[in-house]
Amino acid sequence: MTTIQNQIKAAALKEPKTVEQQFLKLSEEVGEAAQAYLAAMKVSGNDYKQLTKVDVQEELVDVLLVTYAILYKLDISDEALNALLTQKVTKWLSHQKH
């Protein structure tokens, strides 16, 4: 596991929010990412926010961090997480048309 992964896990395990609260936080972060995307793409009614693709990327990283926090709160091991990621990526790739 890389240093950043260790830092993410350490921060996640220190997080005082309950799993239920973290799911609400995840919903909030997904909404913020969607808002940032709409603003960055200058979608009508959203372009006044002056956001960029970098803002979208930052919001999506927040989504990832909260997701990791939930997984670690649910006692996933690093091995199980890697196995699930591998399984899901393999499935995803197998459903794509080449």
N, C-alpha and C positions, 0 to 999 in steps of 0.2 A: 504494500500500500504506500502511495506517495505521501510526502509531507503534507500537502494540501488536503489530502483525504483524511489524514490523521487529525489535522486541525478542524476539519468539518465535523468529524465524528466527536471530537472532544467538545466542540461548541454545542453540537446537537444534544449530547448527553447532559450538558449543564443547563440546557434550556428549561426554564421553569414552567412553561406552558404545558397543559395537558395535551394528550393526543387530539382530543376533541377541539381544543382551542387552536391547535396547530392546523387542523383541517380547515377551520374558518380562516386562519391566516393564509393558508394555501389558496383558498378561493379569492381572497383579497389580492394576493400577489398576481394571480392569473388575470384578474380584472385590470390591474395596473399595467400588466404587460400588453393586454389587448388595447387599452387606452393609448399607451405609448406607440404601439404599432399604427393605430388609426391616425394619430397626430403626425407621426413620422412620414406616413404615406399621404399626408395632406388631404385626408378624407373630409368631405364637407362637414363643417361644424366642429372639427377637431384641429385644424391646421394652425389655429391661433396659439397653440401651446408650444410651438417652435421646438419640437423634439426631433431627434435623429435616430438613425439605426443604432447608434451606440447606446442611446437611452433604452431602446427596445432590448438590446442585448443585456444591459444591466438588470432590467426587470425580469428577464427570463432566467438569469442566474439566481435572482431571489427565489423564483419558483423552484429551481433545482435545490437550493439550500434548504428550503422548507420541506421539500419532498424527502431529501436525505434525512433531515431531522426526524420526520415522522417514521421513516423506515427504521432508524436507529432506536427510537423510542419503542418501537414494536419488536425490539430485540433481534433484529436481523444480524446475522454474522457477516463478516466481510466475505467469507467464502460463499455463503448463500446469496448475498447481493450480487457478487460477480457471476455466479451461476445463473441467476435470474436475468441479469443484463445480457449475458451471452445467449441464453435461450430466447429472449424477446427480440434481440437484434437478428438472430438467425431466422426466426419466424417472420419478422418484418421483411427481411431481404428475400425470403422465399416467396412472398406474396407480391413482390414487385415484378413488373414486366421488364424484360431485358431487351 
